Amino acid sequence: MNPVLTPARSTTARSKTLLQATVAATLVSSVFAAPAAIAGVTGFELQSRQASALEGRVFGASGVAEKITGTATIGLDPTDAHNAGITDIGLAPRNAAGKVEARADVVILRPAKPNGTLIVEAPNRGRKLIGTMLEESSIANSSRLQAPEDAGNGFLLSQGYTLAWIGWQADVPAGAGMRLHVPTLAGVTGPSRDEWIFTKASPTERVKLAYPLATQDGAKLTVRAQRKDARATPADLAFKVIDPNTIEITRPAGMPVDAIYEFTYTARDPQVMAIGFAALRDVTAFLARDTSSANPLADAGKSTVNKTIGMGISQSGRLMRDYLYQGFNQDELGRQVFDGMLVQIPGGRRTFTNSRFSQLSRNPGPHADDLYPVDQFPAAFETSTDPLTGKTEGLLKSCRETNTCPRIMQMDSEYEFWSSHASKVVTDGNGRDLPLPAEARAYMVVGTQHFPSAVSQAVATCSLPSSPVNPAPVGRALLTALNAWVTNGTEPPASRYPTLAQGTLVPAQGLYPAIPGLPYKGIYGEARLIVDGAPLPQVKGEYPLLMPAVDKDGNAVGGVRLPIIEAARATYVGWNPKSNNPDGLCTQMGSAVPFAATRDARQAKQDPRLSIEERYPRAAAYEAAVIASANELVRARLLLPEDAKAAIEEARAGKLDKLTK
């Protein structure tokens, strides 16, 4: 297939006539009881139903979209084996029916002509990110979903997908996004720990605690400039309790703006956070299967959903991996919930969810939060034995036992190898090759940072400009392939992920050629076994990590190489040194180092990479390289024809490299 000759995907546009005829949102406040046959969900409160959302934007043949907002109430039987693994559920208060209740925010977008597939995104800290990762929308717009531009390029609704977001996170601040309301265990106390990094230099900072302070006895505040520094208590460091939920920190002299402040204390009143797993399970099952008028997706006593795909991005991608491991893809009636999963940028991590005094938003980065336990074994989908604990498990152990495993695609950025332990997805605890199981595929998009940047640009805390490699076109192709996999059984594209077996996963030492302007020191975030402890968790061992092998230009070779990489004009990597600490990495950032323009300029810098003029002596040579790369990816079903055409057009316009000119 030649993408140059393939018509571009029809773009969605505002229809002025339809916009003028759009019916305003119909506000309702009706509570519908769900039938007992739909386990878990006991009621759905419909708050608004907007017949023509996003100001009447038309999504191609799929038409306008309906927006539904509501709250689902779930009732969980603590004695049911499907719920028994939820920490502290047996201590939670119960309703008259003996159930533990929780209420989840729900938002739905459904096109006029749906394709039968329901995509459920678990919000990231209350935010809807699917538009950011798949549709070129901003994080703010993707979360808002009010104006026409909030749906980005409109890919998802144009393809007919019904989109739903279900609040699963109980510690999202009020007004900050989608939430789950869960029971509090009043009077229960225990150790807790908070960390903060500030962005501005000020003498004092007021901060909220994750849980109320039970007593000031034993509470301790420390500071350190870098993650690996010793914790210090200088004389001018102090804290004052404002109320049980708030302290004021007096910052000491001589510390950088982004120093790490850590507070250990005795907390009270934990919430049953792991009910979030059950909320995602039960509300998804309700939307997909309930045929009553209580379900806003039911029509004339029938379900309008044929298949369900779960999606999580970053923090919520880690949640989806943990959801599988914890055994929640089977509902209380024994049925499989998600048919497929597209899990984006989680690396080899899970979540700090199913524990007392858990903190769901925590994720260790290269600079902070290093003792939060999100790196528990297992990290791989396939079963293996952990050398540090002796356990034999895999992420799919529970769903295999119940025959409820979905078909899974994991899509990682290159950054995840440097900071999120992605090599553990395909290696065991000894660092040996561990192939993916038949139910799973994995893809790394070469040169990408954690979240995409439109162009390479300077970042104040980083040594190098950011990486502009955009993974969204790969995500669109993978979602298309995943939908075909779960609906028709069509074999998906083969994994493209660095592995030992292919020689594309290697030790970090000496990995990069000596490229001027690319200060490589082989630094990455360690993968350590963290166990409970007070006042601080304890490190009980470390797992070996490996990194993607690179070519002579410094671009990785083991993943999906978009035309920006295959027809390169720069070195694009998934890591970036900190500007104030060359031995540390910037959180979530990649970097870009352009090739020299001419042979003379290259030789003057002693740059081993061929210059632009040496690689592409004529404009036609560069265009041919981009076309060849795009065609190969279309054949592999890792790029849609319309996205291939867009890349070729960008190359012709001199904009594909995304470098600051």
C-alpha positions, 0 to 999 in steps of 0.5 A: 500500500502506498500511503502517498496515494491513499486519501487522508482521513476525513477531518471533522469540522463544525457544522454551522447549521447543526450547531445552530440547531443543537439542543442544549444539555438536558439536566436531570437528577434521576436515580435509577436502580440497577437490576440485581443481575448486574452485580456490583452496581446498585444505582445510576444517577443521571446528572446530565444528558447532552444530545449534541456535545462538543458544540455540535461537532460532527465526527464524519459518518459517526455523526454528532456525539452524545455526552452523559454525566452521572454517578454510579453507586456500587455495593460490594459484599465483603464476603464475596471471594471477588472482593475479599482481596480488597485491603480493609474491606471487612472493616468498612461500614455497611448498608442495610443490605450488608454491602460496602458502598462507593460512588463513582463519577462517570462520563460518557461520549457516544457517537450517533452511529457507534461501532459497538466497542466501548473504550473505558479509560481509567482517569489519571489523577482525575484527568481524561488523557486519551485525547492527549495520547491518541488525538493530539489534544492538550491535557486540559482540553482532553479533560474538559470535553466541552468545546469542539477542539477538545476532541483533538483530531476526532479520531476516536469518535469518528471511528465510532468508539463509545468512550467512558471514564469511570472515577476510581481514585478516592484521593483526587481533591474535590474539583480537581477531576473525576473521583470515587467516594469510598468509606473511611475507617474512622479511628484507625491509625498507622504510619504514613509518609509524604514527600513534596518538591516545590517549584518556587523559592519561598521561605514557607510552604503550606502543604496538605497531608495525604491523611489526617495527623493522628498525633504530633508525637514522633512526626519528623520532617527532613530535607535533601537536595537530591534523591540519593543524598542523606536525609537531613534536619538542619536547624532552620528546617521546621514545620508547624501544624495548621490543622490535622490535614495541613502543615506549614514548612519553613524551608532551610537556607542553602537548599535548591528550589526542587529539594525533597521534603519528606514528612513521616507521621502517625496518620488516622482515618484511612480510606478503602482505596482498593475499592477503585479496582471494583468500581472499574470492574463493576461499572464497566460490566454495568455499562456493557451488559445491563439492558434496563433503563438504568443503563444510559447505554442500553437501547430498547432493552438491549445492550449497545456494547459488543466489546470492551477495551480498557485503557490506562495512561501512565499512572492509570496504565499502572493501575490496569496492570495491577487490576489484572494482577489483583484478579479484577477482570472477573465480575461478581457473576464470574464473567470477563469484564474487559475483552482487550486492554491498551496500556500506555506508558506504565513501564514495569510498574504497578500501583500503591493502591491495595494497602492501608494508608495507600497513596494512589498518585505516587510514582517513584521518579528519577528525582523523588518518591523512590520508596513508594512501593509500586515496583512489586513483583511481578512486573511481567505478564508471564509467570516467573520466580522472584529471586528476592521473595521466592514467589512464582507469579505473573500479572496474568496468574489470576485471570488465567485461573478464571479464564478471563484474561483480555488481549493486551497491548502495552505501549511504552515510551523510551523514557520508561526504560530509563525511569520506569523499569520497562525491561522488567516487562520482558525479563525475570528477576535475574535479568534473563529473557522472559518472552511475552505470553500469547495474550500480550504484545508490547511496543516501544516507540523509539525516541519518545519521552513520557508525554509528547511535546509538539516540538523540541524545546528548552526545559528549565530543569533539563540540560537538553531540549525535549524530545518531540517524537509523537507516539500518537500515530502508533497508538491509533494504529495499535488501537485499530489492531486491538479492536480487530483482535478482540472483535474478529480474532485478527492477529495483531502486529508483532511486538516491537520491544527491546529484548535480550533474545533479539540483542536489542536489550543491553546493559547501560554501561558504554551504550552510546557513541561519543556524540557531542552535546549528548552527555551520557553517563548510563544513569537510570532509576533503580528497580528495588524491592521495597517492603513496609517499614516505619518510619521509612520503608525498607529496601530489601534488594535490587533487580537488574535492569537493561536498556534499549540498544542504539544504532551508530546515531544513538537512536534505539533499534528495538522498538517502533521507529517512526519516519522521524527516527528512520529518516533521522535528522537528529538523535532522539532519546528517552532521557535528559540530564538534570541541569543542576545535577549531571548525575540525575535525570529529568522527570518524564523528559527525553531529549534531541541533539540535531545532526550537523548540517554539513560535513565540515561542521560535523568534522569540526565537532568530531561528531561521529554521526553523518551530517544532513548533507552527507545523508540526504544530498538532495531533498528527494533522498530525504523524502524517499527515506521518509516514504520507505519508512512510512510504507514499511510501518503501514505494511506492519499495521503500526501506522495508519495510511492517513498518518503515513501520508501526514508524515510524508507531507510534513517531510516535504514541508521541512517540519517532520524533524520537529526541531527548533530552527 
